[in-house]
């Protein structure tokens, strides 16, 4: 029988949860797996944003320094 599970991830006692998710699953293990899969997807997305952000910062720095990595044909 499917039940609702509230999964909260905290760092230490007395801190607000970093993640609080309500999932439907048959077992506690299945509920934990669902939350883990979501956290892993979020982690991958955050890494991609970090890389994109770093690329932009590097690009701006290169332009300010007068270095152009990619030049279009005129």
Secondary structure, 3 states (H helix, E strand, C coil): CCEEEEEEECCCCCCCCCEEEEEEECCHHHHHHHHHHHHHHHHHHHHHHHHHHHHHHHHHHHHHCCCCCCCCCC
